[in-house]
C-alpha cells in the first residue's frame, strides 16, 4: 500500500528532496509513515493529522535547537575534521609506510643493543651502571660508615672536655672504644676496601688523640685510684701493642709498658708540683750564694770561726719540699701497687694451683733459661717499680745535698732530718725504705765524722720516739680490750 501512495505523492515530494538525502519509498521512515496514513480516515487526515504533524515538527525543532546549544562545539570540531579528512588520510598513509620501512632498522638496532649489553659479555658501561645502582642501594650504609670517624672524634673530644665528672668521661670513652672496635671489625671484614682503609686511618688519628688525653689524665693532680685504674684499662684497649712490649720476666706481672708509663706520668706530676716551689727555691739559692761567699771570706781570713747563721728560707723550702715529696711518692707507689698488683696475685694463684704440674718441668725450664741467658747477653728488663724508688731517692738526695748545708741551726737540721726519716718510713711500708742511703749525705763544711754522728743521733731519737709511740698504742689497745671484757662479763 505504501508504493501506490508514494507514487501519488511524488509530485509533491520533489520540493522536499535534497542531494544529500534523496527520498525513496524504501526509506524506513517514509514507508512507516505511509503505512500509518493508509490506516487513517479522511476526517482524521483533514483535522488531526495536520495538527499532529505541526506538533511533531515543533517538537523536533526544539530538540534540534537544544542539541545544537548543547553540542555545538562537537559539531564544529566534527565539521573541521571532516573538512581536513581528505588531507589527513593520505598523510596517515605516508606515515604508516614510513613506520613500515623503519621496522627493520629498529629490529637491527634492538639486536645490536642486546648483543652489546648482554650479561654474558663483560662491558665497562654495565659495570659502572651496576656499581652506581649498588651505590644507590647502599647509600645509607655508606653514609653511616663515613660518619664513624666524626662520631669517634666527637666522643673523644667530649670526654676530654667534659665537665660532668667521671661518669660523663667514662660514657664518652666507652662509646669511643666501641666505635673503634666496630671500625676494626669492618677493616677485618673488608681489608681491600679503600673506603674502610680511609675510615680506619681517620679512626687511628682519633685514637691517638684519645691516647694523648689519657696520658694527660695520668698526669693530673691528686688522681684517685678508681680514675687511675679506669685510665690504665682504657689505655690497654687503645694501645694493646704496649701490652707485649716487654716479655714476662718471671716476676708474675704482665704490665707491659703501662707500668713504666704510669710511673713516668706520675713522676712528671711530682716534678711539676715541686716546681711550684721555685720562689722558695730562689730564696734558698740566694742563701747558698751568701753562704759560699761567707765561706770564701772565712777561708781568706786568719780565724776559723763559723760566721754563717742564715738558712731560714732554705729551711722553709726544704720543709715544704719534703712534705710534698713524702705525700706524692707514697701516693705514686701505692697507686702502682694497687693497679698492677692484681695481675700479680692472680698469676701467683694460678702458679700455686698448677704447682704439682709445673714442678716436673721446673728444672728443665730453669736450665733452659740459664742457657738462654748465656746465649743472650741482653737480659730482660726488670719491672718498672724495681728502679723507680731509686730515682725518687736520687731526686731527694740531690736536693738535700744542695740545700741542707745552708741550715746550720742544730734543732732545724734535726727537724728536717727527722722529717726525711718519716718520709723514708712512709715509703718503706711499700718496700722503698731509703733511710740508710741518706746517711751518705755529707756537708761541705762539716768535719770528718760529724755528719755521720748527726745522722746516728737523729735516727736514735727517731727510733726511741717510734718505740714510745708503739708502746703507747699497744697500751691503749690492751686497756680497751680489758674494758670491753669487763663490760661483757656478768654481774654477780
C-alpha positions, 0 to 999 in steps of 0.5 A: 500500500505504501508504493501506490501512495508514494507514487501519488505523492511524488509530485509533491515530494520533489520540493522536499528532496535534497542531494544529500538525502534523496527520498525513496519509498524504501526509506524506513521512515517514509514507508512507516509513515505511509503505512500509518496514513493508509490506516487513517480516515479522511476526517482524521487526515483533514483535522488531526493529522495536520495538527499532529504533524505541526506538533511533531515538527515543533517538537523536533525543532526544539530538540534540534535547537537544544542539541545544537546549544548543547553540542555545538562545539562537537559539531564544529570540531566534527565539521573541521575534521571532516573538512581536513579528512581528505588531507589527513588520510593520505598523510596517515598513509605516508606515515604508516609506510614510513613506520613500515620501512623503519621496522627493520632498522629498529629490529637491527638496532634492538639486536645490536643493543642486546648483543652489546649489553648482554650479561654474558659479555663483560662491558665497562658501561654495565659495570659502572651502571651496576656499581652506581645502582649498588651505590644507590642501594647502599647509600645509607650504609655508606653514609653511616660508615663515613660518619664513624670517624666524626662520631669517634672524634666527637666522643673523644673530644667530649670526654676530654672536655667534659665537665660532668665528672667521671661518669660523663668521661667514662660514657664518652670513652666507652662509646669511643672504644666501641666505635673503634672496635666496630671500625676494626671489625669492618677493616677485618671484614673488608681489608681491600676496601679503600673506603674502610682503609680511609675510615680506619686511618681517620679512626687511628688519628682519633685514637691517638688523640684519645691516647694523648688525653689519657696520658694527660689524665695520668698526669693530673693532680691528686688522681684517685685510684678508681680514675687511675685504674679506669685510665690504665684499662682504657689505655690497654684497649687503645694501645694493646701493642704496649701490652707485649712490649716487654716479655714476662720476666718471671716476676708474675706481672704482665704490665707491659709498658703501662707500668713504666708509663704510669710511673713516668706520668706520675713522676712528671706530676711530682716534678711539676708540683715541686716546681711550684716551689721555685720562689722558695727555691730562689730564696734558698739559692740566694742563701747558698750564694751568701753562704759560699761567699761567707765561706770564701771570706772565712777561708781568706781570713786568719780565724776559723770561726763559723760566721754563717747563721742564715738558712731560714728560707732554705729551711722553709723550702726544704720543709715544704719540699719534703712534705710534698715529696713524702705525700706524692711518692707514697701516693705514686707507689701505692697507686702502682701497687694497687693497679698492677698488683692484681695481675700479680696475685692472680698469676701467683694463684694460678702458679700455686694451683698448677704447682704439682704440674709445673714442678716436673718441668721446673728444672728443665725450664730453669736450665733452659733459661740459664742457657738462654741467658748465656746465649743472650747477653741482653737480659730482660728488663726488670719491672718498672717499680724495681728502679723507680724508688731509686730515682725518687731517692736520687731526686731527694738526695740531690736536693738535700745535698744542695740545700741542707748545708745552708741550715746550720741551726742544730734543732732545724737540721734535726727537724728536717732530718727527722722529717726525711726519716718519716718520709723514708718510713712512709715509703718503706711500708711499700718496700722503698725504705731509703733511710740508710742511703741518706746517711751518705749525705755529707756537708761541705763544711762539716768535719770528718765524722760529724755528719755521720754522728748527726745522722746516728743521733737523729735516727736514735731519737727517731727510733726511741720516739717510734718505740714510745709511740708503739708502746703507747698504742699497744697500751691503749689497745690492751686497756680497751680490750680489758674494758670491753671484757669487763663490760661483757662479763656478768654481774654477780 
